[in-house]
């Protein structure tokens, strides 16, 4: 059964449609497209699987499609790749009213959204996420960006989509490693603000790994509902939205330090979350039993619970470029319990170093 959520942002509010086969429902997509031409930004992995399906839906409305097929991988989330999108749109004389559809995972969603934010100072765009991670997290909330050698997602814009179409059938072709990586962001919502969901995940993590559609539908819907509430309250991350970054400051350091694409985003977030839990324990906010509980669910999801041994100095240097640095001080998202996250500046360099060294092998 299909489900619908709304991201409440006043005049810029938009729906998220979740269900099996929703990509084929032209009545969900066509009302949001102004012109008879759209740009579909996708990649070499997703295009052979789902581009024809999306094109068939759009053709029901007499809409022609300009496909822009990018190379696949985090290492291609760059200015150079982004320019391929601009080259194609300028070459096809796309207008400000032309809609851009991002069909793919988090990298495509971020780059497609950023291209839409920049082209002629803003064109409408639609998210069609095809990975679990993008369905539960990156497609919702309007964060768009590319990477820089010194830091992940450091160049971008807040730019909301007009619509999110989350077709759960795309998870059928998702590699196991990508599915597990997506579970890191699902677990995050339980840890930061939804302890009941965390308990549900403990009971149902095996069903999610088995791709049980009912379990996946519930997890995706509940994750999106959590994110939609946070984004509606704090669109541009001046307060509560920062809590969505649990594990991300450490995780982004892993992704950047190892080289983009070596660790999947969700894998790095899992290890980063355990570093954050370790630090929370050292601050006296989280007991050792809770750290073990968190470690167990990530292990059951098939995710790493230790980061790579880059050296504490390298971690600290990479973290100093993080977007959550404010007035020169590193702000970290930590835990006071399962279901209760806080943004903290209290941790000393010595405490952070000790947590990194304890959780990196």
PyMOL commands that set and color helices and strands:
alter all, ss='L'
color gray80, all
select helices_A, chain A and resi 10-12+22-24+26-32+47-59+74-76+79-91+106-121+132-138+168-173+176-193+195-209+213-233+240-245+248-258+265-282+288-300+312-319+349-359
alter helices_A, ss='H'
color red, helices_A
select strands_A, chain A and resi 3-7+14-19+37-43+64-70+99-104+125-129+143-148+151-158+163-167+325-326+329-330+332-337+340-344
alter strands_A, ss='S'
color yellow, strands_A
deselect
rebuild
show_as cartoon
